[in-house]
Amino acid sequence: MLVRMAKTRLAGVALAIGDGANDVSMIQASNVGVGIMGKEGTQAALAADFVIHRFRHLTRLLFVHGRFSFLRTSTLCLISLYKNMVFMMPIAYFGFYSVYTAQPMFDPNMMSAFNILFAAAFPFCVGIFEQDIREDTAMNHPEAYRYFKLDTVFDLKAFAMWMFTAFWQSCVVFFTIYLVSAENGDLWNSSGQTGGLWAWGTEMLTAVVLTACLKMMAESKHWNWFYYFSTALGISLYFGALTVMSNSLSYDPDLWNVMSSFVCFWLLFFLLFFYQFEHGREKAATLSVILKEAEEFGYLTNDGEHKKTKQVVEAYLTKY
């Protein structure tokens, strides 16, 4: 009853913690239930969302695992929506220019492999390894938890920014390649080959895959070898599949052999690469950097009491 009143009157998120059978109803009524595995049985643990063995583990559950879980889930949802939008919008633009015929712009097999091969590894790694600050920093600076209480990680503004980014990048990808490769006639090379719908569509799909993979990595907050490997794996799988399909007797070689001979294609490749990583390098400082500076410049007293760190964190939250 108290939990329901707190959820109704305070309009917040209620956490309930218990260790016995008499706490089951309270745990089930809360938004987040935590059960303690102890001498009173396992009823509370079975009804809870999270299980701990000691009450002192609650601090780490909230400030470390809870923080990272919310960040990873929110980031995973946002980048999943982003990569699908940046992938589908060029198809919508092509429908406008083709009077909405049933002719696809991308190869159907490559379209099917986008979400299950080319752009799947990095979101998987984000859901496991993403973090904005170190574990010890999260434990030593509980005021940093306020960043998530403000609901700025997965709010309407964050969603709108990711969707606007996807819309903007899809426009740049489609209309740049359209104006360069299709509007004024096909580009040519020394062998006299000219591109067509498949070469043009594959060139655009290449730009989409590179944009999605590099953008997701550039916006992550915790670069590690798993991120590097997953990004390289997705791009390598794409070019590997493109090469194999182009050399297959049952497929049109325009998928790769013609497209790769265009100077425009390689120019777009390097422009996308340097833009995404330069953008990621120049991002604003993360919260961990702010907290580290607070410790180095004496914002904390010797006994560990927070002196000016709270003001530093609040200034960071206000600015970013």
TADAPE-V421669 format. One record per run of one state. SS is the DSSP state (alpha for helix, beta for strand, coil for the rest). FROM is the first residue (numbers start at 1). TO is the last residue. If there is no record, write none. Layout:
BEGIN
SS FROM TO
SS FROM TO
END
This chain:
BEGIN
coil 1 1
alpha 2 9
coil 10 14
beta 15 18
coil 19 20
alpha 21 29
coil 30 31
beta 32 36
coil 37 37
beta 38 38
coil 39 40
beta 41 41
coil 42 42
alpha 43 47
coil 48 49
beta 50 52
coil 53 54
alpha 55 97
coil 98 107
alpha 108 118
coil 119 120
alpha 121 129
coil 130 134
alpha 135 140
coil 141 141
alpha 142 149
coil 150 155
alpha 156 183
coil 184 187
beta 188 188
coil 189 193
beta 194 194
coil 195 196
alpha 197 218
coil 219 224
alpha 225 246
coil 247 252
alpha 253 255
coil 256 258
alpha 259 261
coil 262 262
alpha 263 281
coil 282 286
alpha 287 296
coil 297 299
beta 300 300
coil 301 305
beta 306 306
coil 307 308
alpha 309 319
coil 320 320
END
